[in-house]
Amino acid sequence: MSDAAQPTAAEVRAAAEAVKTALDRHLAAVERRSGEDDPAVYEAFNELAAAAETYDELLYDRYDEVTPFEIPGAEDTLPPYTGPEEPNALSVLIRRDYAVAEPHRLLAQAQRVEAADDDGRGAEASATVHGALGVLFGEFEPDEIASRHKEFGLEEGDSTLWVTAADEPAEPGEWLEAPFEQIDPQRVVCRFDVSAVFDDEVDDGRLAGVDDDDLEDDLDPDLDGDEDLEPLDADR
């Protein structure tokens, strides 16, 4: 950045004062909070995040220095919850991404499932990656695939789980044509994100009142990718 474009020392000082003011407002909002999801606290939090970000940017541009803390921006948080206090129904939305790292393992496991299957599907389905995925995801529960993904030649990517509240259970077949549309973020009770970009594998900034131990899946250790394939139990 050129000297002409750099912020002045006065601008940096003013940004620091804005952070102090935002801190005071946030503390006051917390002290006066009316409930777990008080909109005033949410608004004060976002103001503090914006002030801190501005100060951090100006401090770096002027002095090539950074702050020792980081406050997540508004885009990284959920909006205030507006759903029922005691939900009568829940929807759980899960997304797990995988890369097909070893297609030959995927095909081999699908073929073993077909070989043990007596429903007459034939061996054609497992001859392609597309067909093998259909065989395996049709045979095994998603949680089992997640815990044994290396056996299936898959590599884990990001994953997220959202728990949303509903007033009443949906009617059978009501949302099957568009299961992931019309999700209201303000009805998300909690969400759990796992990604390699997080130092601790879990984005704790999006959770409230949840211990890290509660987030750990009770899964068997992943098998080494070089181990020999073992027959799978296809009788489910």
Backbone as numpy.savetxt, mean C-alpha at the origin, in Angstrom:
# Nx Ny Nz CAx CAy CAz Cx Cy Cz
21.29 26.44 -9.55 20.43 27.63 -9.55 21.32 28.87 -9.55
21.03 29.88 -10.38 21.82 31.09 -10.44 21.58 31.95 -9.21
22.55 32.91 -8.95 22.40 33.79 -7.79 21.15 34.64 -7.89
20.77 35.03 -9.13 19.60 35.89 -9.30 18.32 35.17 -8.93
18.31 33.84 -9.10 17.10 33.08 -8.82 17.03 32.59 -7.39
18.10 32.73 -6.64 18.12 32.23 -5.28 17.22 33.07 -4.38
16.57 32.43 -3.40 15.77 33.20 -2.44 16.67 34.03 -1.55
16.13 35.09 -1.04 16.90 35.95 -0.14 16.92 35.35 1.26
17.84 35.86 2.06 17.90 35.41 3.45 16.60 35.75 4.18
15.99 36.87 3.81 14.74 37.27 4.44 13.61 36.30 4.09
13.61 35.81 2.87 12.58 34.85 2.46 12.73 33.53 3.21
13.97 33.11 3.42 14.19 31.89 4.18 13.74 32.09 5.62
14.07 33.25 6.20 13.64 33.53 7.57 12.13 33.56 7.67
11.46 34.15 6.68 10.00 34.21 6.70 9.40 32.81 6.61
10.01 31.94 5.81 9.53 30.56 5.69 9.70 29.82 7.01
10.81 30.10 7.73 11.02 29.47 9.03 9.96 29.93 10.03
9.63 31.21 9.99 8.59 31.73 10.88 7.22 31.12 10.55
6.99 30.86 9.25 5.72 30.24 8.85 5.63 28.82 9.40
6.77 28.11 9.45 6.76 26.77 10.04 6.43 26.85 11.53
7.02 27.82 12.23 6.73 27.98 13.66 5.24 28.25 13.89
4.68 29.13 13.06 3.26 29.44 13.18 2.40 28.21 12.91
2.77 27.46 11.86 2.01 26.25 11.52 2.12 25.21 12.63
3.28 25.12 13.29 3.44 24.20 14.41 2.50 24.57 15.55
2.42 25.85 15.86 1.54 26.31 16.93 0.08 26.02 16.60
-0.29 26.24 15.34 -1.68 25.99 14.93 -2.00 24.50 14.98
-1.05 23.69 14.57 -1.27 22.25 14.61 -1.44 21.76 16.04
-0.59 22.23 16.94 -0.70 21.82 18.34 -2.03 22.28 18.93
-2.44 23.51 18.62 -3.71 24.01 19.12 -4.88 23.17 18.60
-4.81 22.78 17.32 -5.88 21.96 16.74 -5.92 20.59 17.41
-4.75 20.02 17.70 -4.70 18.72 18.37 -5.28 18.82 19.78
-4.95 19.91 20.47 -5.45 20.10 21.84 -6.96 20.27 21.88
-7.53 20.81 20.78 -8.98 21.05 20.74 -9.73 19.99 19.95
-9.05 18.92 19.55 -9.66 17.95 18.65 -10.95 17.39 19.25
-11.92 17.18 18.36 -13.24 16.71 18.78 -13.42 15.22 18.57
-12.45 14.55 17.98 -12.56 13.13 17.72 -11.33 12.61 17.03
-11.33 11.31 16.72 -10.16 10.68 16.11 -9.82 11.27 14.76
-10.83 11.70 14.00 -10.60 12.23 12.64 -11.13 13.65 12.53
-10.68 14.51 13.40 -11.12 15.90 13.41 -10.61 16.61 12.15
-11.51 17.18 11.33 -11.07 17.87 10.10 -10.10 19.02 10.39
-10.25 19.69 11.54 -9.36 20.81 11.87 -7.92 20.33 12.04
-7.75 19.16 12.64 -6.41 18.59 12.81 -5.84 18.21 11.45
-6.67 17.63 10.61 -6.24 17.25 9.27 -5.80 18.48 8.48
-6.56 19.56 8.56 -6.22 20.79 7.84 -4.93 21.39 8.39
-4.79 21.40 9.72 -3.57 21.96 10.32 -2.35 21.13 9.96
-2.54 19.83 9.87 -1.44 18.94 9.47 -0.97 19.28 8.06
-1.91 19.45 7.15 -1.55 19.77 5.77 -0.86 21.13 5.67
-1.33 22.11 6.45 -0.69 23.42 6.45 0.74 23.32 6.97
0.93 22.53 8.01 2.28 22.34 8.55 3.18 21.65 7.53
2.64 20.65 6.85 3.42 19.94 5.83 3.83 20.87 4.71
2.90 21.73 4.26 3.21 22.66 3.17 4.25 23.69 3.61
4.11 24.19 4.84 5.07 25.18 5.33 6.46 24.57 5.48
6.52 23.36 5.99 7.81 22.69 6.16 8.48 22.41 4.82
7.68 22.02 3.83 8.24 21.74 2.51 8.80 23.01 1.88
8.06 24.11 2.02 8.53 25.39 1.46 9.83 25.82 2.12
9.87 25.71 3.44 11.09 26.09 4.17 12.27 25.23 3.75
12.04 23.93 3.63 13.11 23.02 3.26 13.67 23.37 1.88
12.78 23.69 0.94 13.22 24.03 -0.41 14.01 25.33 -0.42
13.52 26.35 0.29 14.21 27.64 0.32 15.55 27.53 1.03
15.58 26.75 2.12 16.82 26.57 2.87 17.89 25.92 1.99
17.46 24.95 1.19 18.41 24.27 0.30 18.87 25.19 -0.81
17.92 25.93 -1.41 18.28 26.81 -2.52 19.23 27.93 -2.08
19.03 28.41 -0.86 19.83 29.54 -0.40 21.16 29.09 0.22
21.09 28.04 1.05 22.27 27.66 1.83 22.79 26.25 1.53
22.17 25.56 0.59 22.56 24.19 0.29 22.51 23.32 1.55
21.45 23.50 2.32 21.27 22.79 3.58 19.84 22.23 3.63
19.66 21.15 4.40 18.33 20.53 4.52 17.95 20.43 5.98
16.66 20.19 6.22 16.17 20.00 7.59 16.36 18.54 8.00
16.40 18.26 9.30 16.60 16.88 9.76 15.32 16.09 9.90
14.23 16.63 9.40 12.96 15.93 9.51 12.21 16.02 8.20
11.26 15.13 8.05 10.43 15.11 6.84 8.99 14.90 7.24
8.11 15.77 6.79 6.68 15.65 7.05 5.99 15.27 5.76
5.25 14.15 5.73 4.59 13.75 4.48 3.58 14.78 4.03
3.49 14.96 2.73 2.55 15.91 2.19 1.13 15.39 2.21
0.18 16.25 1.85 -1.24 15.89 1.90 -1.56 14.75 0.96
-0.81 14.66 -0.16 -1.10 13.61 -1.12 -0.73 12.23 -0.58
0.06 12.18 0.52 0.49 10.90 1.07 -0.38 10.45 2.23
-1.47 11.15 2.50 -2.32 10.82 3.62 -3.74 10.57 3.14
-4.49 9.87 3.95 -5.90 9.65 3.63 -6.72 10.84 4.10
-7.81 11.16 3.41 -8.69 12.23 3.87 -9.41 11.82 5.14
-10.05 12.77 5.82 -10.76 12.42 7.06 -11.82 11.35 6.81
-11.93 10.43 7.73 -12.91 9.35 7.62 -14.31 9.90 7.85
-15.24 9.57 6.96 -16.61 10.05 7.08 -17.62 8.91 7.10
-17.13 7.67 7.19 -18.02 6.52 7.19 -18.66 6.30 8.54
-19.44 5.24 8.68 -20.13 4.95 9.94 -19.14 4.63 11.05
-19.47 5.06 12.28 -18.59 4.79 13.42 -18.50 3.30 13.71
-19.59 2.59 13.53 -19.62 1.14 13.73 -20.13 0.49 12.45
-19.22 0.22 11.51 -19.65 -0.32 10.20 -20.39 -1.65 10.34
-21.43 -1.79 9.55 -22.17 -3.05 9.48 -21.61 -3.99 8.43
-20.73 -3.48 7.58 -20.15 -4.30 6.52 -18.79 -3.72 6.14
-17.93 -4.55 5.59 -16.60 -4.14 5.16 -16.32 -4.65 3.76
-15.52 -3.90 3.04 -14.95 -4.36 1.78 -13.44 -4.32 1.93
-12.77 -5.40 1.55 -11.31 -5.46 1.63 -10.77 -5.53 0.20
-10.02 -4.54 -0.19 -9.45 -4.47 -1.53 -7.95 -4.72 -1.44
-7.47 -5.67 -2.23 -6.07 -6.06 -2.19 -5.48 -5.99 -3.59
-4.32 -5.36 -3.70 -3.56 -5.41 -4.95 -2.15 -5.89 -4.62
-1.69 -6.90 -5.34 -0.33 -7.41 -5.22 0.27 -7.48 -6.62
1.42 -6.87 -6.80 2.10 -6.91 -8.09 3.21 -7.96 -8.07
3.36 -8.66 -9.19 4.43 -9.64 -9.35 5.08 -9.46 -10.72
6.33 -9.82 -10.79 7.01 -9.97 -12.08 7.19 -11.46 -12.34
6.98 -11.87 -13.58 7.21 -13.27 -13.94 8.71 -13.42 -14.17
9.43 -13.76 -13.10 10.89 -13.79 -13.14 11.42 -15.06 -13.78
10.76 -16.19 -13.55 11.22 -17.47 -14.08 10.05 -18.21 -14.72
9.76 -17.93 -15.97 8.61 -18.55 -16.64 8.65 -20.07 -16.62
9.85 -20.65 -16.67 9.93 -22.11 -16.72 9.43 -22.72 -15.41
9.66 -22.05 -14.29 9.16 -22.55 -13.00 7.63 -22.42 -12.96
7.14 -21.30 -13.47 5.69 -21.09 -13.52 5.01 -22.18 -14.33
5.55 -22.46 -15.51 4.96 -23.47 -16.38 5.06 -24.86 -15.75
6.21 -25.16 -15.12 6.40 -26.48 -14.52 5.41 -26.73 -13.39
5.19 -25.72 -12.56 4.26 -25.90 -11.44 2.82 -26.03 -11.94
2.46 -25.28 -12.97 1.12 -25.39 -13.52 0.90 -26.77 -14.15
1.92 -27.27 -14.80 1.80 -28.60 -15.42 1.65 -29.69 -14.36
2.31 -29.53 -13.21 2.16 -30.51 -12.15 0.76 -30.49 -11.56
0.20 -29.29 -11.45 -1.18 -29.20 -10.97 -2.11 -29.91 -11.94
-1.93 -29.67 -13.23 -2.79 -30.30 -14.23 -2.63 -31.81 -14.24
-1.39 -32.26 -14.03 -1.15 -33.70 -14.05 -1.86 -34.40 -12.91
-2.05 -33.70 -11.80 -2.72 -34.30 -10.65 -4.21 -34.02 -10.64
-4.68 -33.27 -11.63 -6.08 -32.86 -11.66 -6.87 -33.83 -12.53
-7.98 -34.30 -12.03 -8.79 -35.28 -12.76 -10.05 -34.69 -13.37
-10.11 -33.36 -13.50 -11.36 -32.79 -14.00 -11.41 -32.72 -15.52
-10.38 -33.23 -16.20 -10.44 -33.32 -17.66 -10.10 -32.06 -18.39
-9.37 -31.13 -17.74 -9.03 -29.89 -18.43 -8.02 -30.13 -19.53
-7.24 -31.18 -19.41 -6.19 -31.41 -20.40 -4.94 -30.63 -20.04
-3.89 -30.82 -20.84 -2.61 -30.19 -20.54 -2.38 -28.91 -21.33
-3.34 -28.48 -22.15 -3.12 -27.32 -23.00 -3.02 -26.02 -22.20
-3.77 -25.90 -21.11 -3.82 -24.63 -20.39 -2.47 -24.22 -19.86
-1.66 -25.18 -19.41 -0.38 -24.85 -18.79 0.75 -24.68 -19.80
0.45 -24.69 -21.06 1.49 -24.59 -22.09 1.96 -23.16 -22.31
1.22 -22.18 -21.83 1.60 -20.78 -21.99 1.61 -20.11 -20.62
2.31 -18.98 -20.52 2.36 -18.23 -19.26 0.96 -17.78 -18.87
0.21 -17.30 -19.84 -1.16 -16.86 -19.57 -1.99 -18.00 -19.00
-1.91 -19.17 -19.63 -2.67 -20.31 -19.15 -2.17 -20.81 -17.82
-0.84 -20.81 -17.61 -0.28 -21.27 -16.35 -0.73 -20.39 -15.19
-0.80 -19.10 -15.41 -1.29 -18.20 -14.36 -2.73 -18.53 -13.99
-3.55 -18.81 -15.00 -4.92 -19.18 -14.72 -5.03 -20.46 -13.92
-4.16 -21.43 -14.24 -4.17 -22.71 -13.51 -3.79 -22.49 -12.05
-2.69 -21.78 -11.82 -2.18 -21.63 -10.46 -3.07 -20.75 -9.59
-3.54 -19.64 -10.14 -4.40 -18.75 -9.35 -5.79 -19.36 -9.17
-6.14 -20.30 -10.03 -7.39 -21.00 -9.83 -7.28 -22.11 -8.82
-6.08 -22.61 -8.61 -5.85 -23.74 -7.71 -5.51 -23.30 -6.29
-4.73 -22.21 -6.17 -4.22 -21.80 -4.87 -4.81 -20.45 -4.45
-4.98 -20.28 -3.14 -5.45 -19.02 -2.60 -4.38 -17.94 -2.80
-4.78 -16.68 -2.96 -3.80 -15.61 -3.17 -2.76 -15.52 -2.06
-3.17 -15.77 -0.81 -2.21 -15.71 0.29 -1.15 -16.80 0.17
-1.55 -17.97 -0.32 -0.58 -19.04 -0.48 0.39 -18.73 -1.61
-0.12 -18.14 -2.67 0.77 -17.74 -3.76 1.74 -16.66 -3.27
1.25 -15.75 -2.44 2.13 -14.70 -1.91 3.25 -15.28 -1.06
2.93 -16.30 -0.28 3.93 -16.89 0.60 4.88 -17.83 -0.13
4.47 -18.31 -1.32 5.28 -19.29 -2.06 5.63 -18.77 -3.45
5.66 -17.45 -3.60 5.79 -16.88 -4.94 7.05 -17.33 -5.67
8.15 -17.56 -4.94 9.38 -17.98 -5.61 9.25 -19.37 -6.21
8.45 -20.22 -5.55 8.20 -21.55 -6.12 7.52 -21.45 -7.48
6.71 -20.42 -7.64 5.94 -20.25 -8.87 6.67 -19.39 -9.89
7.94 -19.05 -9.62 8.71 -18.25 -10.57 8.32 -16.79 -10.58
7.72 -16.30 -9.49 7.26 -14.92 -9.42 8.16 -14.10 -8.51
8.24 -12.82 -8.78 9.01 -11.88 -7.95 8.05 -10.81 -7.44
8.05 -10.60 -6.14 7.11 -9.66 -5.53 7.41 -8.21 -5.89
6.34 -7.45 -6.12 6.44 -6.01 -6.28 5.70 -5.33 -5.14
5.16 -4.17 -5.38 4.40 -3.45 -4.36 3.09 -4.17 -4.07
2.56 -3.94 -2.88 1.23 -4.46 -2.55 0.53 -3.47 -1.63
-0.79 -3.49 -1.65 -1.57 -2.63 -0.78 -2.87 -3.32 -0.42
-3.36 -3.04 0.76 -4.63 -3.58 1.24 -5.43 -2.44 1.85
-6.64 -2.27 1.37 -7.54 -1.24 1.89 -8.74 -1.91 2.56
-9.09 -1.44 3.73 -10.30 -1.86 4.42 -11.27 -0.69 4.40
-12.40 -0.85 3.71 -13.38 0.22 3.60 -14.67 -0.17 4.30
-15.34 0.82 4.86 -16.56 0.60 5.61 -17.78 0.81 4.72
-18.83 0.04 4.99 -20.09 0.17 4.26 -21.24 0.17 5.26
-22.33 0.79 4.86 -23.50 0.84 5.73 -24.18 -0.53 5.81
-24.28 -1.18 4.66 -24.94 -2.48 4.59 -24.16 -3.39 3.65
-24.24 -4.69 3.84 -23.57 -5.60 2.90 -24.16 -5.46 1.49
-23.32 -5.60 0.49 -23.77 -5.51 -0.90 -24.63 -6.72 -1.24
-25.55 -6.52 -2.17 -26.36 -7.62 -2.65 -25.50 -8.57 -3.48
-25.79 -9.86 -3.49 -25.01 -10.81 -4.29 -24.94 -10.39 -5.76
-23.72 -10.33 -6.26 -23.51 -9.96 -7.66 -23.61 -8.48 -7.95
-23.82 -7.65 -6.94 -24.08 -6.23 -7.16 -22.91 -5.51 -7.82
-21.68 -5.80 -7.39 -20.54 -5.03 -7.87 -19.56 -5.85 -8.72
-19.92 -7.07 -9.08 -18.97 -7.94 -9.75 -18.51 -7.42 -11.12
-19.35 -6.67 -11.81 -18.96 -6.17 -13.13 -17.90 -5.08 -13.04
-17.87 -4.34 -11.96 -16.87 -3.27 -11.77 -16.47 -3.24 -10.30
-15.71 -4.24 -9.85 -15.44 -4.39 -8.43 -14.57 -3.31 -7.81
-13.78 -2.60 -8.61 -12.84 -1.64 -8.04 -13.20 -0.19 -8.33
-14.39 0.04 -8.82 -14.83 1.40 -9.08 -15.58 1.97 -7.88
-15.68 3.27 -7.85 -16.48 3.99 -6.85 -16.02 3.69 -5.42
-14.71 3.61 -5.21 -14.18 3.46 -3.87 -14.02 4.85 -3.26
-14.67 5.09 -2.14 -14.64 6.39 -1.48 -13.47 6.41 -0.49
-12.41 7.22 -0.74 -11.28 7.27 0.18 -11.67 7.68 1.59
-12.77 8.40 1.73 -13.19 8.85 3.05 -13.88 7.74 3.85
-14.03 6.57 3.24 -14.58 5.42 3.96 -13.51 4.35 4.20
-12.27 4.69 3.95 -11.18 3.76 4.21 -10.88 3.77 5.70
-11.13 2.64 6.35 -10.86 2.51 7.78 -9.36 2.48 8.03
-8.63 1.71 7.23 -7.18 1.64 7.34 -6.63 1.06 6.05
-5.35 1.28 5.83 -4.70 0.71 4.66 -3.29 0.30 5.04
-2.77 -0.72 4.36 -1.46 -1.26 4.64 -0.70 -1.38 3.32
0.41 -0.67 3.22 1.19 -0.65 1.99 2.55 -1.31 2.23
3.01 -2.09 1.27 4.32 -2.71 1.31 5.04 -2.39 0.01
6.25 -1.85 0.13 7.00 -1.47 -1.07 8.48 -1.43 -0.74
9.30 -1.67 -1.74 10.75 -1.60 -1.56 11.21 -0.17 -1.29
10.37 0.82 -1.58 10.78 2.21 -1.34 10.72 2.58 0.13
10.07 1.75 0.95 9.98 2.02 2.37 11.13 1.32 3.08
11.79 2.04 3.96 12.93 1.47 4.67 12.53 0.24 5.47
11.36 0.29 6.10 10.92 -0.79 6.96 9.86 -1.65 6.30
9.71 -1.55 4.96 8.77 -2.37 4.20 7.32 -2.00 4.41
6.99 -1.18 5.43 5.59 -0.82 5.70 5.50 0.68 5.83
4.51 1.29 5.16 4.28 2.72 5.23 3.45 3.02 6.45
4.12 3.24 7.60 3.38 3.47 8.84 2.64 4.79 8.84
3.00 5.72 7.94 2.34 7.01 7.94 0.89 6.94 7.55
0.43 5.82 7.01 -0.96 5.73 6.58 -1.80 4.91 7.55
-1.22 4.54 8.68 -1.94 3.70 9.62 -2.15 4.46 10.91
-3.16 4.08 11.63 -3.43 4.69 12.93 -3.67 3.60 13.95
-2.90 3.61 15.03 -3.12 2.67 16.12 -2.81 1.23 15.78
-1.88 1.00 14.86 -1.54 -0.36 14.45 -0.06 -0.59 14.71
0.27 -1.63 15.48 1.66 -1.96 15.76 2.28 -2.70 14.59
3.60 -2.55 14.45 4.29 -3.23 13.36 4.09 -4.74 13.44
4.06 -5.29 14.68 3.91 -6.73 14.81 2.58 -7.22 14.26
1.58 -6.33 14.27 0.26 -6.73 13.78 0.23 -6.84 12.26
1.25 -6.25 11.60 1.25 -6.22 10.14 1.99 -7.40 9.54
2.75 -8.12 10.37 3.58 -9.19 9.82 2.74 -10.41 9.52
2.84 -10.90 8.31 2.11 -12.10 7.92 2.79 -13.32 8.51
1.99 -14.29 8.92 2.53 -15.53 9.46 2.76 -16.48 8.30
3.90 -16.26 7.62 4.18 -17.01 6.41 5.42 -17.87 6.60
5.47 -18.98 5.88 6.66 -19.80 5.87 7.77 -19.06 5.13
9.03 -19.28 5.47 10.14 -18.63 4.75 10.10 -19.00 3.28
10.48 -18.04 2.45 10.51 -18.29 1.01 11.57 -19.33 0.70
11.26 -20.18 -0.24 12.24 -21.18 -0.66 13.26 -20.53 -1.57
14.48 -21.02 -1.53 15.51 -20.50 -2.39 15.17 -20.81 -3.84
15.43 -19.83 -4.72 15.05 -19.99 -6.12 15.77 -21.10 -6.82
16.91 -21.58 -6.24 17.67 -22.62 -6.91 17.31 -24.02 -6.43
16.38 -24.12 -5.47 16.02 -25.44 -4.98 15.22 -26.21 -6.03
15.30 -27.51 -5.94 14.56 -28.34 -6.88 13.07 -28.17 -6.66
12.33 -28.26 -7.73 10.88 -28.17 -7.64 10.34 -29.39 -6.91
9.41 -29.13 -6.00 8.76 -30.21 -5.29 7.32 -30.32 -5.77
6.77 -31.52 -5.87 5.37 -31.66 -6.30 4.46 -30.90 -5.36
3.46 -30.27 -5.91 2.50 -29.53 -5.12 1.29 -30.39 -4.82
0.67 -30.09 -3.68 -0.54 -30.82 -3.32 -1.72 -30.20 -4.05
-2.16 -30.83 -5.08 -3.24 -30.27 -5.89 -4.58 -30.72 -5.45
-4.67 -31.58 -4.43 -5.96 -32.04 -3.92 -6.43 -31.08 -2.86
-7.22 -30.12 -3.24 -7.66 -29.07 -2.30 -9.16 -29.21 -2.09
